[in-house]
């Protein structure tokens, strides 16, 4: 099918040997001339008798698209008749026309694609559907949390079933490898908060309380929240993609048929690893935030590191540190469980892996902030 | 051959020429000094044990893998020496059916077939849609499958959808990697018939990797055997069957080989 030299096909009535009109096809009947060929056939279609005499001897190139057009124009009955009576049609071309004509018949018989509606009722319908999905998601999540805890309870007293290699591997991946980014970000945010505090408090001549601001916010909230959000983006997505692609490759089904428990093998090591490393990362984030804030205090407010530390020691109780720290394992559990669960929800395609990954990040950040808000209320009521 | 059908140039025109090909992965040499000619208008079956590099050879011919040594010419041109535009022009003359279909998972079956039509031809959207539907029907897929996504299809259906996409541009050379593996015998037989029909009518050149002895008997004009890192023999099936090599002997004279041969002999005589 060299392009360029190809000439569009022609279908015309000519005088046949027997005197009767013969429909003669010539030229190239190929995809390149599709629209043109169809127009020509449409033009002669009204005059087409039920059983036309057809001459294919001068036809040039023909492909399935061109054959499809001819088959549609002549119709199945004529083709049938031709197949039985016209021995001039070469065997190969006849086979092609027959094959194509079967296919074409099916196209005409096929239903139109389902129509999408955009009316008010459909809007309500979709809202209802979405609410139902949220409800069933919540149930699935709770169920999965239960399953994970149950599996944990079953394996915790059987050291033979501890997956140490996997656990350590995930601790390295999710913990050690995340240190630079967590520390850097916390350091920068600490500095930013100190700047903000300094400019806001200056109006009241209370710049010295910048230290308290940085310390309170980082110990109670920002250290753990920043870490959690980073890990939700970094780790929950990784868990979903890892488990999702093993699901696409039927590896999870393979595990099940071998009597291996995917929750025990895939989920527990990830969840435990994250629970183990997240408090450490949170601690680093708190320290980095304090250092960032402290540097700004020193540089722009003239509060020396010694003074910073003294204020820290006298004003800020240890309980603020624990209020922040105690949330770390809870957030870790949520992030890991959501990441793994979304991975199990992947179905078949690469696109589904993408959707689930997005959903796992959004859900885990949402859950972290929700739980954090509830915890803030609780701690406030308790006076901690 | 009747003049009415696509005129074939010299029947012995070489469309794919592989010379001295070496493919290696690290220290592992898969092909060494491999030569192969594919003639225009033939159906060439490539057989070989697992791991002899059938798929690697196909990928090399398609230009997906740069040869570690040797040259591969398709239509007389080395794909890696061409500029982008010429390469794409040649690639449009290929239709490829990958082993697992390699359909785009985010598109429905018709959309998959429509992609090359919209990208490489001047068809209007509506015409492309109809031509795509025609190809899907040609590949023997029921109409309701057309709007489904690949993940909703069975393995055999995915394979046929992939064939429809491979045929989208009515290619001159069709590459089939294990086309009938995973198909039931009826589907495999109708697949063979379809390939044969298209081959006869359009003058397609077909290069297929296969383990299906029935396909070899029914549709292949010639068979190439890959072993010992090269093509040890290329000839008609009758001659290849009696080639003196232990692997070839086991392959064709084993119980399955004999069964396929008998079945084919019965079919042609009866």
Interface residues (C-beta under 8 A of the other chain):
Chain A: X1 X3 X30 X31 X32 X34 X35 X38 X56 X57 X58 X59 X60 X61 X62 X63 X64 X65 X67 X68 X89 X90 X91 X92 X93 X95 X96 X99 X100 X102 X103 X104 X106 X107 X109 X110 X111 X113 X114 X347 X348 X349 X350 X351 X352
Chain B: X2 X3 X4 X5 X6 X7 X89 X93 X105 X106 X117 X121 X122 X123 X124 X127 X130 X131 X133 X134 X135 X137 X138 X142 X143 X144 X146 X147 X149 X150 X151 X152 X167 X169 X170 X172 X194 X197 X198 X200 X201 X202
